[in-house]
Amino acid sequence: MSSICLRQMRKNQVGIVKTINVGGELGRRLREMGLIPGTRITIFGRAPLHDPVAIRIQDNTITLRNSEADHILVDTD
């Protein structure tokens, strides 16, 4: 299993959140959205210029800016 930044994931790629490398308000906000270590996510889609990225967490779809996705490390196959 390799670890990559969420921003580097491709459409329909699945991964498990490994770490959130940011604190403060942004770190709290990401965790409140369900991005906690051990959570399974799928890249659902990207905007035409690749920012933002839409991800699936359980049955929810959320979007993140690339600047936010850069703080999330994900384990992929």
All heavy atoms as a GROMACS GRO file, in nm:
protein
  599
    1MET      N    1   0.085  -0.117   0.000
    1MET     CA    2   0.000   0.000   0.000
    1MET      C    3   0.090   0.124   0.000
    1MET      O    4   0.184   0.134   0.077
    1MET     CB    5  -0.089  -0.002   0.124
    1MET     CG    6  -0.215   0.078   0.109
    1MET     SD    7  -0.326   0.057   0.248
    1MET     CE    8  -0.441  -0.059   0.179
    2SER      N    9   0.060   0.220  -0.086
    2SER     CA   10   0.140   0.343  -0.091
    2SER      C   11   0.058   0.461  -0.040
    2SER      O   12  -0.064   0.462  -0.048
    2SER     CB   13   0.187   0.369  -0.234
    2SER     OG   14   0.075   0.390  -0.319
    3SER      N   15   0.128   0.561   0.011
    3SER     CA   16   0.061   0.681   0.063
    3SER      C   17   0.085   0.796  -0.033
    3SER      O   18   0.199   0.821  -0.074
    3SER     CB   19   0.117   0.717   0.201
    3SER     OG   20   0.085   0.618   0.294
    4ILE      N   21  -0.023   0.865  -0.068
    4ILE     CA   22  -0.014   0.982  -0.155
    4ILE      C   23  -0.104   1.091  -0.099
    4ILE      O   24  -0.192   1.066  -0.017
    4ILE     CB   25  -0.053   0.950  -0.301
    4ILE    CG1   26  -0.198   0.902  -0.310
    4ILE    CG2   27   0.041   0.851  -0.364
    4ILE    CD1   28  -0.250   0.887  -0.453
    5CYS      N   29  -0.083   1.211  -0.149
    5CYS     CA   30  -0.168   1.324  -0.114
    5CYS      C   31  -0.302   1.307  -0.184
    5CYS      O   32  -0.308   1.260  -0.298
    5CYS     CB   33  -0.096   1.451  -0.161
    5CYS     SG   34  -0.190   1.599  -0.136
    6LEU      N   35  -0.411   1.342  -0.120
    6LEU     CA   36  -0.544   1.328  -0.179
    6LEU      C   37  -0.552   1.400  -0.315
    6LEU      O   38  -0.616   1.351  -0.407
    6LEU     CB   39  -0.650   1.384  -0.084
    6LEU     CG   40  -0.794   1.356  -0.121
    6LEU    CD1   41  -0.877   1.336   0.003
    6LEU    CD2   42  -0.853   1.466  -0.204
    7ARG      N   43  -0.483   1.510  -0.329
    7ARG     CA   44  -0.484   1.586  -0.455
    7ARG      C   45  -0.434   1.503  -0.573
    7ARG      O   46  -0.473   1.524  -0.686
    7ARG     CB   47  -0.397   1.709  -0.438
    7ARG     CG   48  -0.390   1.796  -0.560
    7ARG     CD   49  -0.293   1.910  -0.534
    7ARG     NE   50  -0.317   2.018  -0.626
    7ARG     CZ   51  -0.270   2.138  -0.611
    7ARG    NH1   52  -0.198   2.169  -0.506
    7ARG    NH2   53  -0.294   2.232  -0.699
    8GLN      N   54  -0.345   1.406  -0.548
    8GLN     CA   55  -0.285   1.325  -0.653
    8GLN      C   56  -0.371   1.207  -0.696
    8GLN      O   57  -0.338   1.140  -0.794
    8GLN     CB   58  -0.149   1.273  -0.606
    8GLN     CG   59  -0.051   1.383  -0.577
    8GLN     CD   60   0.073   1.331  -0.508
    8GLN    OE1   61   0.065   1.245  -0.420
    8GLN    NE2   62   0.188   1.382  -0.548
    9MET      N   63  -0.480   1.181  -0.627
    9MET     CA   64  -0.564   1.067  -0.662
    9MET      C   65  -0.640   1.092  -0.792
    9MET      O   66  -0.672   1.205  -0.826
    9MET     CB   67  -0.662   1.038  -0.547
    9MET     CG   68  -0.595   0.990  -0.421
    9MET     SD   69  -0.711   0.964  -0.286
    9MET     CE   70  -0.798   0.818  -0.343
   10ARG      N   71  -0.666   0.984  -0.865
   10ARG     CA   72  -0.739   0.990  -0.991
   10ARG      C   73  -0.888   0.964  -0.968
   10ARG      O   74  -0.927   0.908  -0.865
   10ARG     CB   75  -0.685   0.884  -1.088
   10ARG     CG   76  -0.539   0.905  -1.124
   10ARG     CD   77  -0.485   0.794  -1.211
   10ARG     NE   78  -0.521   0.657  -1.168
   10ARG     CZ   79  -0.456   0.589  -1.075
   10ARG    NH1   80  -0.355   0.640  -1.011
   10ARG    NH2   81  -0.495   0.466  -1.045
   11LYS      N   82  -0.968   1.002  -1.066
   11LYS     CA   83  -1.112   0.979  -1.058
   11LYS      C   84  -1.140   0.831  -1.040
   11LYS      O   85  -1.076   0.746  -1.102
   11LYS     CB   86  -1.180   1.031  -1.185
   11LYS     CG   87  -1.330   1.023  -1.177
   11LYS     CD   88  -1.397   1.084  -1.296
   11LYS     CE   89  -1.547   1.072  -1.284
   11LYS     NZ   90  -1.616   1.126  -1.400
   12ASN      N   91  -1.234   0.799  -0.952
   12ASN     CA   92  -1.276   0.664  -0.915
   12ASN      C   93  -1.172   0.586  -0.834
   12ASN      O   94  -1.194   0.470  -0.806
   12ASN     CB   95  -1.318   0.582  -1.037
   12ASN     CG   96  -1.438   0.644  -1.105
   12ASN    OD1   97  -1.530   0.692  -1.040
   12ASN    ND2   98  -1.436   0.645  -1.237
   13GLN      N   99  -1.062   0.648  -0.797
   13GLN     CA  100  -0.963   0.581  -0.714
   13GLN      C  101  -1.012   0.580  -0.570
   13GLN      O  102  -1.072   0.676  -0.523
   13GLN     CB  103  -0.828   0.651  -0.724
   13GLN     CG  104  -0.716   0.575  -0.658
   13GLN     CD  105  -0.579   0.638  -0.686
   13GLN    OE1  106  -0.569   0.748  -0.738
   13GLN    NE2  107  -0.475   0.566  -0.650
   14VAL      N  108  -0.985   0.470  -0.500
   14VAL     CA  109  -1.030   0.452  -0.362
   14VAL      C  110  -0.909   0.455  -0.271
   14VAL      O  111  -0.801   0.407  -0.307
   14VAL     CB  112  -1.104   0.317  -0.347
   14VAL    CG1  113  -1.144   0.292  -0.203
   14VAL    CG2  114  -1.225   0.314  -0.438
   15GLY      N  115  -0.925   0.512  -0.154
   15GLY     CA  116  -0.818   0.516  -0.056
   15GLY      C  117  -0.871   0.525   0.085
   15GLY      O  118  -0.991   0.543   0.107
   16ILE      N  119  -0.779   0.510   0.179
   16ILE     CA  120  -0.811   0.521   0.322
   16ILE      C  121  -0.732   0.639   0.377
   16ILE      O  122  -0.610   0.646   0.360
   16ILE     CB  123  -0.770   0.392   0.397
   16ILE    CG1  124  -0.835   0.268   0.335
   16ILE    CG2  125  -0.802   0.404   0.546
   16ILE    CD1  126  -0.984   0.260   0.350
   17VAL      N  127  -0.802   0.729   0.446
   17VAL     CA  128  -0.735   0.845   0.504
   17VAL      C  129  -0.633   0.796   0.608
   17VAL      O  130  -0.666   0.719   0.697
   17VAL     CB  131  -0.837   0.941   0.571
   17VAL    CG1  132  -0.764   1.055   0.642
   17VAL    CG2  133  -0.934   0.995   0.468
   18LYS      N  134  -0.509   0.842   0.591
   18LYS     CA  135  -0.402   0.805   0.684
   18LYS      C  136  -0.381   0.914   0.788
   18LYS      O  137  -0.382   0.886   0.907
   18LYS     CB  138  -0.273   0.779   0.607
   18LYS     CG  139  -0.160   0.732   0.692
   18LYS     CD  140  -0.041   0.695   0.608
   18LYS     CE  141   0.071   0.643   0.697
   18LYS     NZ  142   0.186   0.599   0.617
   19THR      N  143  -0.360   1.038   0.743
   19THR     CA  144  -0.341   1.149   0.836
   19THR      C  145  -0.395   1.278   0.777
   19THR      O  146  -0.405   1.294   0.656
   19THR     CB  147  -0.191   1.172   0.868
   19THR    OG1  148  -0.122   1.200   0.748
   19THR    CG2  149  -0.129   1.056   0.938
   20ILE      N  150  -0.427   1.370   0.866
   20ILE     CA  151  -0.462   1.507   0.831
   20ILE      C  152  -0.349   1.593   0.886
   20ILE      O  153  -0.330   1.600   1.007
   20ILE     CB  154  -0.597   1.550   0.895
   20ILE    CG1  155  -0.710   1.455   0.860
   20ILE    CG2  156  -0.630   1.694   0.857
   20ILE    CD1  157  -0.750   1.454   0.716
   21ASN      N  158  -0.271   1.653   0.797
   21ASN     CA  159  -0.151   1.726   0.837
   21ASN      C  160  -0.174   1.876   0.848
   21ASN      O  161  -0.098   1.955   0.794
   21ASN     CB  162  -0.038   1.698   0.738
   21ASN     CG  163   0.003   1.553   0.738
   21ASN    OD1  164   0.012   1.492   0.843
   21ASN    ND2  165   0.024   1.498   0.621
   22VAL      N  166  -0.279   1.915   0.917
   22VAL     CA  167  -0.306   2.057   0.940
   22VAL      C  168  -0.386   2.067   1.071
   22VAL      O  169  -0.465   1.980   1.104
   22VAL     CB  170  -0.382   2.121   0.821
   22VAL    CG1  171  -0.521   2.064   0.807
   22VAL    CG2  172  -0.386   2.271   0.831
   23GLY      N  173  -0.360   2.173   1.143
   23GLY     CA  174  -0.432   2.195   1.268
   23GLY      C  175  -0.524   2.314   1.254
   23GLY      O  176  -0.559   2.356   1.144
   24GLY      N  177  -0.560   2.370   1.365
   24GLY     CA  178  -0.642   2.490   1.367
   24GLY      C  179  -0.780   2.470   1.309
   24GLY      O  180  -0.835   2.360   1.308
   25GLU      N  181  -0.834   2.580   1.258
   25GLU     CA  182  -0.971   2.581   1.205
   25GLU      C  183  -0.987   2.486   1.086
   25GLU      O  184  -1.086   2.414   1.077
   25GLU     CB  185  -1.007   2.724   1.163
   25GLU     CG  186  -1.150   2.740   1.117
   25GLU     CD  187  -1.252   2.721   1.227
   25GLU    OE1  188  -1.219   2.741   1.345
   25GLU    OE2  189  -1.367   2.686   1.194
   26LEU      N  190  -0.892   2.484   0.994
   26LEU     CA  191  -0.902   2.395   0.877
   26LEU      C  192  -0.898   2.249   0.919
   26LEU      O  193  -0.978   2.168   0.871
   26LEU     CB  194  -0.791   2.425   0.776
   26LEU     CG  195  -0.789   2.334   0.652
   26LEU    CD1  196  -0.923   2.341   0.577
   26LEU    CD2  197  -0.674   2.371   0.561
   27GLY      N  198  -0.809   2.213   1.009
   27GLY     CA  199  -0.802   2.075   1.056
   27GLY      C  200  -0.932   2.032   1.122
   27GLY      O  201  -0.982   1.921   1.098
   28ARG      N  202  -0.987   2.119   1.204
   28ARG     CA  203  -1.115   2.089   1.270
   28ARG      C  204  -1.226   2.072   1.168
   28ARG      O  205  -1.305   1.978   1.175
   28ARG     CB  206  -1.151   2.201   1.369
   28ARG     CG  207  -1.281   2.174   1.446
   28ARG     CD  208  -1.320   2.292   1.534
   28ARG     NE  209  -1.346   2.412   1.459
   28ARG     CZ  210  -1.460   2.436   1.390
   28ARG    NH1  211  -1.554   2.344   1.386
   28ARG    NH2  212  -1.477   2.548   1.324
   29ARG      N  213  -1.231   2.162   1.070
   29ARG     CA  214  -1.334   2.156   0.966
   29ARG      C  215  -1.326   2.026   0.885
   29ARG      O  216  -1.428   1.962   0.858
   29ARG     CB  217  -1.322   2.276   0.874
   29ARG     CG  218  -1.436   2.291   0.780
   29ARG     CD  219  -1.425   2.424   0.704
   29ARG     NE  220  -1.465   2.402   0.569
   29ARG     CZ  221  -1.386   2.378   0.465
   29ARG    NH1  222  -1.256   2.378   0.480
   29ARG    NH2  223  -1.434   2.358   0.346
   30LEU      N  224  -1.206   1.985   0.848
   30LEU     CA  225  -1.189   1.861   0.772
   30LEU      C  226  -1.235   1.741   0.854
   30LEU      O  227  -1.303   1.652   0.802
   30LEU     CB  228  -1.042   1.843   0.730
   30LEU     CG  229  -0.991   1.943   0.626
   30LEU    CD1  230  -0.841   1.927   0.607
   30LEU    CD2  231  -1.065   1.930   0.495
   31ARG      N  232  -1.199   1.738   0.982
   31ARG     CA  233  -1.243   1.626   1.068
   31ARG      C  234  -1.394   1.626   1.087
   31ARG      O  235  -1.457   1.521   1.088
   31ARG     CB  236  -1.169   1.632   1.201
   31ARG     CG  237  -1.023   1.587   1.189
   31ARG     CD  238  -0.954   1.578   1.324
   31ARG     NE  239  -0.924   1.710   1.378
   31ARG     CZ  240  -0.820   1.785   1.342
   31ARG    NH1  241  -0.737   1.741   1.250
   31ARG    NH2  242  -0.799   1.902   1.397
   32GLU      N  243  -1.456   1.743   1.097
   32GLU     CA  244  -1.601   1.750   1.112
   32GLU      C  245  -1.673   1.698   0.987
   32GLU      O  246  -1.786   1.651   0.995
   32GLU     CB  247  -1.645   1.892   1.142
   32GLU     CG  248  -1.617   1.935   1.283
   32GLU     CD  249  -1.656   2.079   1.310
   32GLU    OE1  250  -1.687   2.154   1.215
   32GLU    OE2  251  -1.655   2.117   1.429
   33MET      N  252  -1.609   1.712   0.870
   33MET     CA  253  -1.668   1.660   0.746
   33MET      C  254  -1.654   1.508   0.734
   33MET      O  255  -1.705   1.449   0.641
   33MET     CB  256  -1.604   1.727   0.625
   33MET     CG  257  -1.646   1.869   0.606
   33MET     SD  258  -1.596   1.936   0.447
   33MET     CE  259  -1.424   1.968   0.475
   34GLY      N  260  -1.584   1.446   0.829
   34GLY     CA  261  -1.570   1.301   0.827
   34GLY      C  262  -1.435   1.252   0.779
   34GLY      O  263  -1.414   1.131   0.767
   35LEU      N  264  -1.343   1.343   0.751
   35LEU     CA  265  -1.210   1.304   0.706
   35LEU      C  266  -1.121   1.276   0.827
   35LEU      O  267  -1.046   1.362   0.872
   35LEU     CB  268  -1.149   1.414   0.618
   35LEU     CG  269  -1.217   1.428   0.483
   35LEU    CD1  270  -1.185   1.562   0.420
   35LEU    CD2  271  -1.175   1.314   0.392
   36ILE      N  272  -1.133   1.155   0.878
   36ILE     CA  273  -1.053   1.114   0.993
   36ILE      C  274  -0.977   0.987   0.954
   36ILE      O  275  -1.018   0.915   0.863
   36ILE     CB  276  -1.142   1.089   1.118
   36ILE    CG1  277  -1.251   0.987   1.087
   36ILE    CG2  278  -1.203   1.219   1.168
   36ILE    CD1  279  -1.332   0.946   1.207
   37PRO      N  280  -0.862   0.962   1.017
   37PRO     CA  281  -0.784   0.842   0.983
   37PRO      C  282  -0.870   0.716   0.989
   37PRO      O  283  -0.951   0.698   1.080
   37PRO     CB  284  -0.674   0.841   1.090
   37PRO     CG  285  -0.655   0.986   1.122
   37PRO     CD  286  -0.793   1.045   1.117
   38GLY      N  287  -0.854   0.632   0.886
   38GLY     CA  288  -0.929   0.507   0.877
   38GLY      C  289  -1.053   0.516   0.790
   38GLY      O  290  -1.115   0.415   0.758
   39THR      N  291  -1.092   0.636   0.749
   39THR     CA  292  -1.212   0.655   0.668
   39THR      C  293  -1.184   0.621   0.521
   39THR      O  294  -1.085   0.667   0.465
   39THR     CB  295  -1.263   0.800   0.677
   39THR    OG1  296  -1.288   0.830   0.814
   39THR    CG2  297  -1.390   0.820   0.596
   40ARG      N  298  -1.272   0.545   0.460
   40ARG     CA  299  -1.259   0.508   0.318
   40ARG      C  300  -1.319   0.620   0.234
   40ARG      O  301  -1.431   0.664   0.259
   40ARG     CB  302  -1.334   0.378   0.292
   40ARG     CG  303  -1.323   0.326   0.151
   40ARG     CD  304  -1.396   0.190   0.142
   40ARG     NE  305  -1.371   0.127   0.017
   40ARG     CZ  306  -1.448   0.140  -0.090
   40ARG    NH1  307  -1.556   0.214  -0.084
   40ARG    NH2  308  -1.420   0.078  -0.202
   41ILE      N  309  -1.244   0.665   0.131
   41ILE     CA  310  -1.293   0.770   0.042
   41ILE      C  311  -1.274   0.727  -0.103
   41ILE      O  312  -1.191   0.642  -0.134
   41ILE     CB  313  -1.220   0.904   0.066
   41ILE    CG1  314  -1.072   0.891   0.036
   41ILE    CG2  315  -1.244   0.956   0.205
   41ILE    CD1  316  -0.998   1.023   0.031
   42THR      N  317  -1.355   0.785  -0.190
   42THR     CA  318  -1.345   0.762  -0.334
   42THR      C  319  -1.347   0.897  -0.404
   42THR      O  320  -1.428   0.983  -0.369
   42THR     CB  321  -1.464   0.678  -0.385
   42THR    OG1  322  -1.471   0.557  -0.310
   42THR    CG2  323  -1.451   0.647  -0.533
   43ILE      N  324  -1.259   0.915  -0.502
   43ILE     CA  325  -1.261   1.038  -0.581
   43ILE      C  326  -1.378   1.027  -0.677
   43ILE      O  327  -1.384   0.939  -0.761
   43ILE     CB  328  -1.128   1.058  -0.658
   43ILE    CG1  329  -1.011   1.066  -0.561
   43ILE    CG2  330  -1.136   1.184  -0.744
   43ILE    CD1  331  -1.017   1.180  -0.463
   44PHE      N  332  -1.473   1.117  -0.661
   44PHE     CA  333  -1.597   1.114  -0.738
   44PHE      C  334  -1.586   1.193  -0.868
   44PHE      O  335  -1.645   1.157  -0.969
   44PHE     CB  336  -1.709   1.169  -0.649
   44PHE     CG  337  -1.846   1.156  -0.706
   44PHE    CD1  338  -1.904   1.032  -0.725
   44PHE    CD2  339  -1.919   1.268  -0.740
   44PHE    CE1  340  -2.031   1.020  -0.778
   44PHE    CE2  341  -2.046   1.258  -0.793
   44PHE     CZ  342  -2.102   1.133  -0.812
   45GLY      N  343  -1.511   1.301  -0.867
   45GLY     CA  344  -1.496   1.382  -0.987
   45GLY      C  345  -1.411   1.505  -0.960
   45GLY      O  346  -1.375   1.534  -0.846
   46ARG      N  347  -1.379   1.575  -1.068
   46ARG     CA  348  -1.300   1.697  -1.059
   46ARG      C  349  -1.358   1.802  -1.151
   46ARG      O  350  -1.416   1.770  -1.254
   46ARG     CB  351  -1.154   1.672  -1.100
   46ARG     CG  352  -1.080   1.586  -1.003
   46ARG     CD  353  -0.934   1.576  -1.043
   46ARG     NE  354  -0.861   1.494  -0.949
   46ARG     CZ  355  -0.807   1.538  -0.836
   46ARG    NH1  356  -0.817   1.664  -0.804
   46ARG    NH2  357  -0.742   1.458  -0.756
   47ALA      N  358  -1.340   1.927  -1.115
   47ALA     CA  359  -1.381   2.038  -1.202
   47ALA      C  360  -1.290   2.039  -1.324
   47ALA      O  361  -1.182   1.979  -1.324
   47ALA     CB  362  -1.372   2.168  -1.125
   48PRO      N  363  -1.331   2.107  -1.431
   48PRO     CA  364  -1.251   2.109  -1.554
   48PRO      C  365  -1.105   2.151  -1.534
   48PRO      O  366  -1.017   2.098  -1.600
   48PRO     CB  367  -1.325   2.209  -1.642
   48PRO     CG  368  -1.466   2.200  -1.597
   48PRO     CD  369  -1.458   2.176  -1.449
   49LEU      N  370  -1.076   2.240  -1.443
   49LEU     CA  371  -0.938   2.281  -1.417
   49LEU      C  372  -0.879   2.207  -1.297
   49LEU      O  373  -0.780   2.250  -1.239
   49LEU     CB  374  -0.929   2.432  -1.398
   49LEU     CG  375  -0.971   2.514  -1.521
   49LEU    CD1  376  -0.969   2.663  -1.489
   49LEU    CD2  377  -0.880   2.484  -1.639
   50HIS      N  378  -0.941   2.096  -1.257
   50HIS     CA  379  -0.898   2.006  -1.149
   50HIS      C  380  -0.908   2.067  -1.010
   50HIS      O  381  -0.848   2.016  -0.916
   50HIS     CB  382  -0.755   1.955  -1.175
   50HIS     CG  383  -0.745   1.876  -1.300
   50HIS    ND1  384  -0.788   1.745  -1.308
   50HIS    CD2  385  -0.701   1.909  -1.424
   50HIS    CE1  386  -0.769   1.701  -1.430
   50HIS    NE2  387  -0.716   1.799  -1.503
   51ASP      N  388  -0.980   2.176  -0.995
   51ASP     CA  389  -0.998   2.236  -0.864
   51ASP      C  390  -1.139   2.293  -0.858
   51ASP      O  391  -1.171   2.380  -0.940
   51ASP     CB  392  -0.894   2.346  -0.840
   51ASP     CG  393  -0.888   2.392  -0.695
   51ASP    OD1  394  -0.943   2.321  -0.608
   51ASP    OD2  395  -0.828   2.498  -0.671
   52PRO      N  396  -1.227   2.246  -0.774
   52PRO     CA  397  -1.208   2.154  -0.662
   52PRO      C  398  -1.220   2.007  -0.703
   52PRO      O  399  -1.250   1.976  -0.817
   52PRO     CB  400  -1.322   2.193  -0.568
   52PRO     CG  401  -1.432   2.236  -0.658
   52PRO     CD  402  -1.362   2.303  -0.774
   53VAL      N  403  -1.202   1.921  -0.602
   53VAL     CA  404  -1.217   1.778  -0.619
   53VAL      C  405  -1.338   1.733  -0.537
   53VAL      O  406  -1.357   1.780  -0.425
   53VAL     CB  407  -1.088   1.702  -0.577
   53VAL    CG1  408  -1.052   1.730  -0.434
   53VAL    CG2  409  -1.102   1.553  -0.600
   54ALA      N  410  -1.421   1.646  -0.595
   54ALA     CA  411  -1.537   1.592  -0.523
   54ALA      C  412  -1.502   1.453  -0.474
   54ALA      O  413  -1.450   1.370  -0.550
   54ALA     CB  414  -1.658   1.585  -0.616
   55ILE      N  415  -1.526   1.427  -0.346
   55ILE     CA  416  -1.497   1.295  -0.290
   55ILE      C  417  -1.622   1.239  -0.223
   55ILE      O  418  -1.708   1.312  -0.176
   55ILE     CB  419  -1.380   1.302  -0.190
   55ILE    CG1  420  -1.411   1.393  -0.072
   55ILE    CG2  421  -1.253   1.346  -0.258
   55ILE    CD1  422  -1.304   1.393   0.036
   56ARG      N  423  -1.628   1.106  -0.221
   56ARG     CA  424  -1.738   1.034  -0.154
   56ARG      C  425  -1.686   0.981  -0.022
   56ARG      O  426  -1.583   0.915  -0.018
   56ARG     CB  427  -1.785   0.916  -0.238
   56ARG     CG  428  -1.851   0.954  -0.368
   56ARG     CD  429  -1.986   1.005  -0.349
   56ARG     NE  430  -2.086   0.902  -0.378
   56ARG     CZ  431  -2.212   0.922  -0.357
   56ARG    NH1  432  -2.255   1.036  -0.308
   56ARG    NH2  433  -2.299   0.830  -0.384
   57ILE      N  434  -1.760   1.012   0.083
   57ILE     CA  435  -1.733   0.958   0.216
   57ILE      C  436  -1.863   0.894   0.260
   57ILE      O  437  -1.963   0.963   0.277
   57ILE     CB  438  -1.693   1.069   0.316
   57ILE    CG1  439  -1.568   1.141   0.268
   57ILE    CG2  440  -1.671   1.009   0.454
   57ILE    CD1  441  -1.530   1.258   0.354
   58GLN      N  442  -1.860   0.762   0.272
   58GLN     CA  443  -1.981   0.685   0.300
   58GLN      C  444  -2.084   0.719   0.193
   58GLN      O  445  -2.060   0.696   0.076
   58GLN     CB  446  -2.027   0.709   0.442
   58GLN     CG  447  -1.926   0.661   0.544
   58GLN     CD  448  -1.957   0.706   0.684
   58GLN    OE1  449  -2.049   0.783   0.709
   58GLN    NE2  450  -1.879   0.659   0.779
   59ASP      N  451  -2.198   0.776   0.227
   59ASP     CA  452  -2.300   0.809   0.128
   59ASP      C  453  -2.306   0.959   0.098
   59ASP      O  454  -2.402   1.006   0.039
   59ASP     CB  455  -2.439   0.763   0.177
   59ASP     CG  456  -2.450   0.612   0.182
   59ASP    OD1  457  -2.384   0.546   0.101
   59ASP    OD2  458  -2.524   0.561   0.268
   60ASN      N  459  -2.204   1.031   0.136
   60ASN     CA  460  -2.202   1.176   0.117
   60ASN      C  461  -2.096   1.216   0.015
   60ASN      O  462  -1.991   1.154   0.005
   60ASN     CB  463  -2.170   1.246   0.249
   60ASN     CG  464  -2.272   1.214   0.355
   60ASN    OD1  465  -2.392   1.230   0.333
   60ASN    ND2  466  -2.227   1.169   0.470
   61THR      N  467  -2.124   1.322  -0.060
   61THR     CA  468  -2.027   1.380  -0.151
   61THR      C  469  -1.990   1.518  -0.099
   61THR      O  470  -2.077   1.599  -0.070
   61THR     CB  471  -2.085   1.392  -0.293
   61THR    OG1  472  -2.124   1.263  -0.339
   61THR    CG2  473  -1.982   1.450  -0.389
   62ILE      N  474  -1.860   1.543  -0.086
   62ILE     CA  475  -1.812   1.675  -0.045
   62ILE      C  476  -1.708   1.722  -0.146
   62ILE      O  477  -1.649   1.641  -0.217
   62ILE     CB  478  -1.754   1.675   0.098
   62ILE    CG1  479  -1.631   1.587   0.107
   62ILE    CG2  480  -1.858   1.636   0.199
   62ILE    CD1  481  -1.557   1.603   0.238
   63THR      N  482  -1.687   1.851  -0.152
   63THR     CA  483  -1.584   1.904  -0.240
   63THR      C  484  -1.479   1.976  -0.155
   63THR      O  485  -1.510   2.036  -0.054
   63THR     CB  486  -1.641   2.003  -0.344
   63THR    OG1  487  -1.705   2.111  -0.277
   63THR    CG2  488  -1.739   1.934  -0.437
   64LEU      N  489  -1.356   1.963  -0.201
   64LEU     CA  490  -1.244   2.028  -0.135
   64LEU      C  491  -1.161   2.102  -0.238
   64LEU      O  492  -1.142   2.054  -0.350
   64LEU     CB  493  -1.152   1.924  -0.068
   64LEU     CG  494  -1.209   1.840   0.044
   64LEU    CD1  495  -1.107   1.734   0.085
   64LEU    CD2  496  -1.244   1.927   0.163
   65ARG      N  497  -1.110   2.216  -0.200
   65ARG     CA  498  -1.012   2.285  -0.284
   65ARG      C  499  -0.883   2.204  -0.282
   65ARG      O  500  -0.855   2.133  -0.184
   65ARG     CB  501  -0.985   2.425  -0.229
   65ARG     CG  502  -1.104   2.516  -0.234
   65ARG     CD  503  -1.062   2.653  -0.179
   65ARG     NE  504  -1.179   2.736  -0.162
   65ARG     CZ  505  -1.235   2.762  -0.044
   65ARG    NH1  506  -1.184   2.714   0.066
   65ARG    NH2  507  -1.342   2.838  -0.039
   66ASN      N  508  -0.803   2.218  -0.386
   66ASN     CA  509  -0.674   2.147  -0.387
   66ASN      C  510  -0.587   2.191  -0.270
   66ASN      O  511  -0.513   2.110  -0.214
   66ASN     CB  512  -0.601   2.168  -0.520
   66ASN     CG  513  -0.658   2.082  -0.629
   66ASN    OD1  514  -0.715   1.976  -0.604
   66ASN    ND2  515  -0.642   2.125  -0.752
   67SER      N  516  -0.595   2.317  -0.232
   67SER     CA  517  -0.515   2.365  -0.119
   67SER      C  518  -0.555   2.295   0.012
   67SER      O  519  -0.473   2.279   0.102
   67SER     CB  520  -0.528   2.516  -0.104
   67SER     OG  521  -0.663   2.553  -0.080
   68GLU      N  522  -0.680   2.250   0.022
   68GLU     CA  523  -0.725   2.173   0.138
   68GLU      C  524  -0.686   2.027   0.123
   68GLU      O  525  -0.642   1.963   0.219
   68GLU     CB  526  -0.876   2.185   0.154
   68GLU     CG  527  -0.924   2.326   0.180
   68GLU     CD  528  -1.072   2.344   0.165
   68GLU    OE1  529  -1.135   2.274   0.083
   68GLU    OE2  530  -1.125   2.433   0.235
   69ALA      N  531  -0.701   1.972   0.002
   69ALA     CA  532  -0.668   1.832  -0.024
   69ALA      C  533  -0.519   1.804  -0.003
   69ALA      O  534  -0.481   1.691   0.026
   69ALA     CB  535  -0.710   1.794  -0.165
   70ASP      N  536  -0.435   1.906  -0.017
   70ASP     CA  537  -0.291   1.888   0.001
   70ASP      C  538  -0.254   1.845   0.143
   70ASP      O  539  -0.148   1.789   0.164
   70ASP     CB  540  -0.217   2.019  -0.032
   70ASP     CG  541  -0.211   2.048  -0.179
   70ASP    OD1  542  -0.227   1.954  -0.260
   70ASP    OD2  543  -0.189   2.165  -0.215
   71HIS      N  544  -0.341   1.868   0.239
   71HIS     CA  545  -0.311   1.836   0.379
   71HIS      C  546  -0.356   1.695   0.418
   71HIS      O  547  -0.338   1.656   0.534
   71HIS     CB  548  -0.382   1.936   0.472
   71HIS     CG  549  -0.336   2.076   0.452
   71HIS    ND1  550  -0.211   2.120   0.491
   71HIS    CD2  551  -0.398   2.182   0.394
   71HIS    CE1  552  -0.200   2.249   0.460
   71HIS    NE2  553  -0.311   2.288   0.401
   72ILE      N  554  -0.412   1.620   0.324
   72ILE     CA  555  -0.468   1.488   0.357
   72ILE      C  556  -0.383   1.380   0.290
   72ILE      O  557  -0.370   1.377   0.167
   72ILE     CB  558  -0.614   1.478   0.309
   72ILE    CG1  559  -0.696   1.589   0.376
   72ILE    CG2  560  -0.672   1.340   0.340
   72ILE    CD1  561  -0.832   1.612   0.314
   73LEU      N  562  -0.327   1.291   0.371
   73LEU     CA  563  -0.246   1.180   0.321
   73LEU      C  564  -0.335   1.056   0.319
   73LEU      O  565  -0.405   1.027   0.416
   73LEU     CB  566  -0.125   1.158   0.412
   73LEU     CG  567  -0.016   1.067   0.359
   73LEU    CD1  568   0.046   1.127   0.233
   73LEU    CD2  569   0.090   1.047   0.465
   74VAL      N  570  -0.332   0.984   0.206
   74VAL     CA  571  -0.423   0.871   0.184
   74VAL      C  572  -0.343   0.747   0.145
   74VAL      O  573  -0.249   0.755   0.066
   74VAL     CB  574  -0.522   0.907   0.070
   74VAL    CG1  575  -0.617   0.790   0.043
   74VAL    CG2  576  -0.601   1.032   0.105
   75ASP      N  577  -0.380   0.631   0.200
   75ASP     CA  578  -0.322   0.502   0.158
   75ASP      C  579  -0.404   0.448   0.042
   75ASP      O  580  -0.527   0.442   0.050
   75ASP     CB  581  -0.325   0.401   0.272
   75ASP     CG  582  -0.220   0.428   0.378
   75ASP    OD1  583  -0.115   0.486   0.344
   75ASP    OD2  584  -0.242   0.388   0.494
   76THR      N  585  -0.337   0.412  -0.066
   76THR     CA  586  -0.404   0.355  -0.184
   76THR      C  587  -0.342   0.222  -0.219
   76THR      O  588  -0.232   0.189  -0.173
   76THR     CB  589  -0.392   0.448  -0.306
   76THR    OG1  590  -0.255   0.465  -0.339
   76THR    CG2  591  -0.457   0.584  -0.279
   77ASP      N  592  -0.411   0.144  -0.301
   77ASP     CA  593  -0.356   0.014  -0.347
   77ASP      C  594  -0.253   0.033  -0.454
   77ASP      O  595  -0.251   0.122  -0.530
   77ASP     CB  596  -0.470  -0.074  -0.400
   77ASP     CG  597  -0.562  -0.117  -0.285
   77ASP    OD1  598  -0.514  -0.122  -0.172
   77ASP    OD2  599  -0.678  -0.144  -0.311
   0.00000   0.00000   0.00000
